[in-house]
Amino acid sequence: MIEGFFDPLLTFLVWFEKLLLATPWWLVIAIVAGLAYLSSRSWKLSLGVVISFFMIGYFGMWDDTMRTMSIILVCTLVAIALGVTIGIAMARSDRVQSVVTPMLDIMQTMPAFVYLIPVVMLFSIGTVSGILATIVFALPPIIRLTNLGIRQVHPELVEAAVAFGATPWQVLRKVQFPLAMPSVMAGLNQTIMMALSMVVIAALIGAGGLGNPVVQGFNTLEIGLATIGGLSIVLLAMILDRITQGIAQK
């Protein structure tokens, strides 16, 4: 029953992975470079994106990079849906915050390998286990920063909206959440970075992607292969970090 519940998530991941792998390399680079330019208005960043992807392709890591990007996208979408919802609930209720905060503390202080134990126990080794471990590991930043951003909205702005007859939903949607957006975007940036940091560890339980060459390189003492895989992860992390930071500043 539990595995069936996560089947749509796995289906979407497989579809998006096949889409990225089937898309011509030049089109993927053009789209990501375009996003980088739109987010920052910097041709230097776009050029850096192009050079980084050319290096990844030259290393022979293109397919693994596309798989990692698909995993990161799926994990980020799920983390946004859960994290923003929980963060809003925490911001609107001190009782919810008092319950969730200790759980977030545990999630952030627990060693990354510990996340693998329950998911492997429930789902065995495979892609779903890697995705769930990554989602749980990457959730705390966006929950905390969504809660913090909404709570930091000046009370006088909320009182003014209520005085004009706004409902609680309208106050949240038109006043609190837009003003909290920089904090939410910072949480999104950190969530993506946390998900990327979990790539190598999740590869140990069959998640695939750029973690595979790193794990394989260490297992067979091919230090060059592990180094190339690690460098590809760093380049992808830099690209995603700069794009999300540019969107947050806007």
C-alpha positions as CSV (number, residue, x, y, z in Angstrom):
1,M,0.0,0.0,0.0
2,I,2.8,2.4,0.9
3,E,4.7,1.6,-2.4
4,G,1.5,2.2,-4.4
5,F,1.1,5.6,-2.7
6,F,4.4,6.7,-4.2
7,D,3.9,5.2,-7.6
8,P,2.8,8.6,-9.2
9,L,5.9,10.2,-7.9
10,L,8.1,7.5,-9.4
11,T,6.2,7.7,-12.7
12,F,6.7,11.5,-12.9
13,L,10.4,11.1,-12.1
14,V,10.9,8.5,-14.9
15,W,8.9,10.6,-17.4
16,F,10.9,13.7,-16.6
17,E,14.2,11.8,-16.7
18,K,13.4,10.4,-20.1
19,L,12.4,13.9,-21.3
20,L,15.8,15.4,-20.2
21,L,17.8,12.5,-21.7
22,A,15.9,12.8,-25.0
23,T,16.2,16.5,-25.3
24,P,19.2,17.7,-27.4
25,W,22.1,18.8,-25.3
26,W,22.3,22.2,-27.0
27,L,18.6,22.9,-26.2
28,V,19.1,22.0,-22.5
29,I,22.1,24.3,-22.3
30,A,20.2,27.1,-24.1
31,I,17.2,26.8,-21.7
32,V,19.3,26.8,-18.5
33,A,21.5,29.6,-19.8
34,G,18.4,31.6,-20.7
35,L,17.0,31.1,-17.2
36,A,20.3,32.2,-15.7
37,Y,20.2,35.4,-17.8
38,L,16.6,36.2,-17.0
39,S,17.3,35.7,-13.3
40,S,20.4,37.8,-13.1
41,R,20.6,39.9,-16.3
42,S,24.3,38.9,-16.4
43,W,25.8,37.5,-19.6
44,K,28.8,36.4,-17.5
45,L,26.6,34.0,-15.6
46,S,25.0,32.7,-18.8
47,L,28.5,32.1,-20.2
48,G,29.6,30.4,-17.0
49,V,26.5,28.1,-17.3
50,V,27.4,27.2,-20.9
51,I,31.1,26.5,-20.0
52,S,30.1,24.4,-17.0
53,F,27.7,22.2,-19.1
54,F,30.4,21.8,-21.8
55,M,32.8,20.6,-19.1
56,I,30.2,18.2,-17.7
57,G,29.6,16.8,-21.2
58,Y,33.4,16.6,-21.9
59,F,33.8,14.6,-18.7
60,G,31.2,12.1,-20.0
61,M,28.8,12.9,-17.2
62,W,25.9,14.3,-19.2
63,D,23.4,11.5,-18.7
64,D,24.1,11.2,-15.0
65,T,23.7,15.0,-14.7
66,M,20.3,14.9,-16.4
67,R,19.2,12.1,-14.0
68,T,20.4,14.2,-11.1
69,M,18.5,17.2,-12.4
70,S,15.3,15.2,-12.6
71,I,15.7,13.9,-9.1
72,I,16.4,17.4,-7.8
73,L,13.4,18.8,-9.6
74,V,11.0,16.1,-8.2
75,C,12.4,16.4,-4.6
76,T,12.3,20.2,-4.8
77,L,8.6,20.3,-6.0
78,V,7.6,17.9,-3.2
79,A,9.6,19.9,-0.6
80,I,8.0,23.1,-1.7
81,A,4.5,21.7,-1.5
82,L,5.1,20.2,2.0
83,G,7.5,22.9,3.3
84,V,5.4,26.0,2.4
85,T,2.2,24.4,3.7
86,I,3.8,23.4,7.0
87,G,5.6,26.8,7.3
88,I,2.4,28.7,6.8
89,A,0.7,26.5,9.5
90,M,3.6,27.2,11.9
91,A,3.3,30.9,11.2
92,R,-0.4,31.0,12.0
93,S,-0.3,28.8,15.1
94,D,2.1,28.9,18.0
95,R,0.9,25.4,19.0
96,V,1.9,24.0,15.6
97,Q,5.2,25.7,15.8
98,S,5.9,24.2,19.2
99,V,5.2,20.7,17.8
100,V,7.1,21.0,14.5
101,T,10.2,22.9,15.7
102,P,11.6,19.9,17.8
103,M,11.0,17.7,14.8
104,L,13.0,20.1,12.5
105,D,15.8,20.2,15.1
106,I,16.0,16.4,15.0
107,M,15.9,16.3,11.2
108,Q,18.7,18.9,10.9
109,T,21.0,17.3,13.6
110,M,20.5,13.7,12.6
111,P,23.4,12.2,10.5
112,A,22.5,11.9,6.8
113,F,23.1,8.2,6.7
114,V,20.4,7.7,9.4
115,Y,17.8,8.8,6.9
116,L,18.5,5.8,4.8
117,I,17.6,3.2,7.4
118,P,13.8,3.6,7.6
119,V,13.3,4.2,3.8
120,V,15.4,1.1,2.9
121,M,13.4,-0.9,5.5
122,L,10.1,0.2,4.0
123,F,11.0,0.3,0.2
124,S,14.2,-1.7,-0.1
125,I,17.0,-0.3,-2.4
126,G,15.8,1.8,-5.3
127,T,15.0,5.2,-6.7
128,V,12.0,5.8,-4.5
129,S,14.1,5.2,-1.3
130,G,16.7,7.7,-2.5
131,I,14.0,10.3,-3.4
132,L,12.2,10.0,0.0
133,A,15.5,10.3,1.9
134,T,16.5,13.3,-0.1
135,I,13.1,15.0,0.5
136,V,13.2,14.5,4.3
137,F,16.8,15.7,4.4
138,A,16.0,18.9,2.3
139,L,12.7,19.9,4.0
140,P,13.8,21.8,7.1
141,P,15.2,25.0,5.5
142,I,12.1,25.9,3.5
143,I,9.8,25.1,6.5
144,R,11.8,27.3,8.8
145,L,12.3,30.2,6.4
146,T,8.7,30.2,5.3
147,N,7.6,30.4,9.0
148,L,10.2,33.1,9.7
149,G,9.3,35.2,6.7
150,I,5.6,35.3,7.5
151,R,6.2,36.0,11.2
152,Q,8.5,38.9,10.3
153,V,5.8,40.8,8.3
154,H,5.0,44.0,10.3
155,P,1.9,43.6,12.4
156,E,0.7,47.0,11.3
157,L,0.4,45.9,7.7
158,V,-1.7,42.9,8.7
159,E,-3.9,45.2,10.9
160,A,-4.4,47.6,7.9
161,A,-5.4,44.7,5.7
162,V,-7.9,43.5,8.3
163,A,-9.2,47.0,8.8
164,F,-10.0,47.2,5.0
165,G,-12.1,44.0,5.4
166,A,-9.6,41.4,4.1
167,T,-10.3,37.8,5.1
168,P,-7.5,35.7,6.8
169,W,-6.9,34.0,3.4
170,Q,-6.7,37.3,1.6
171,V,-4.2,38.7,4.2
172,L,-2.0,35.6,3.8
173,R,-2.2,35.6,0.0
174,K,-2.0,39.4,-0.7
175,V,0.0,40.7,2.2
176,Q,2.0,38.2,4.3
177,F,3.2,35.7,1.6
178,P,4.3,38.3,-1.0
179,L,6.3,40.2,1.7
180,A,7.8,36.9,2.9
181,M,8.8,35.8,-0.6
182,P,12.5,36.8,-0.2
183,S,12.7,34.5,2.8
184,V,10.8,31.7,1.1
185,M,13.2,31.9,-1.9
186,A,16.2,31.7,0.4
187,G,14.6,28.6,1.8
188,L,14.1,27.2,-1.7
189,N,17.8,27.9,-2.5
190,Q,18.9,26.1,0.7
191,T,16.5,23.2,-0.1
192,I,18.0,22.7,-3.5
193,M,21.6,22.8,-2.0
194,M,20.6,20.2,0.7
195,A,19.1,17.9,-2.0
196,L,22.3,18.1,-4.0
197,S,24.4,17.4,-1.0
198,M,22.3,14.2,-0.5
199,V,23.0,12.9,-4.1
200,V,26.1,10.9,-3.3
201,I,24.6,9.4,-0.1
202,A,21.3,8.5,-1.9
203,A,23.3,6.8,-4.6
204,L,24.3,4.2,-2.0
205,I,20.7,2.9,-2.0
206,G,20.2,3.1,-5.8
207,A,19.0,6.7,-6.4
208,G,21.3,7.0,-9.5
209,G,22.6,10.2,-11.0
210,L,26.0,11.8,-10.3
211,G,26.4,10.0,-7.1
212,N,26.9,6.7,-8.9
213,P,30.4,7.6,-10.4
214,V,31.5,8.9,-7.0
215,V,30.5,5.7,-5.2
216,Q,31.8,3.5,-8.0
217,G,35.1,5.4,-8.0
218,F,35.6,4.9,-4.3
219,N,34.6,1.2,-4.4
220,T,37.1,0.5,-7.2
221,L,39.7,3.0,-6.1
222,E,39.3,4.9,-9.4
223,I,40.0,8.3,-7.8
224,G,39.8,10.1,-11.2
225,L,36.2,8.9,-11.8
226,A,35.2,9.9,-8.3
227,T,36.8,13.3,-8.7
228,I,35.1,13.9,-12.1
229,G,31.7,13.0,-10.6
230,G,32.3,15.2,-7.6
231,L,33.4,18.1,-9.8
232,S,30.2,17.7,-11.9
233,I,28.1,17.9,-8.7
234,V,29.9,21.1,-7.7
235,L,29.3,22.7,-11.2
236,L,25.6,21.8,-11.1
237,A,25.3,23.1,-7.6
238,M,26.9,26.4,-8.6
239,I,24.5,26.8,-11.6
240,L,21.4,26.1,-9.5
241,D,22.6,28.3,-6.7
242,R,23.2,31.3,-8.9
243,I,19.9,31.0,-10.7
244,T,17.8,30.7,-7.5
245,Q,19.7,33.5,-5.9
246,G,19.0,35.8,-8.9
247,I,15.3,35.0,-8.7
248,A,15.3,35.6,-4.9
249,Q,16.9,39.1,-5.4
250,K,14.3,40.0,-8.0
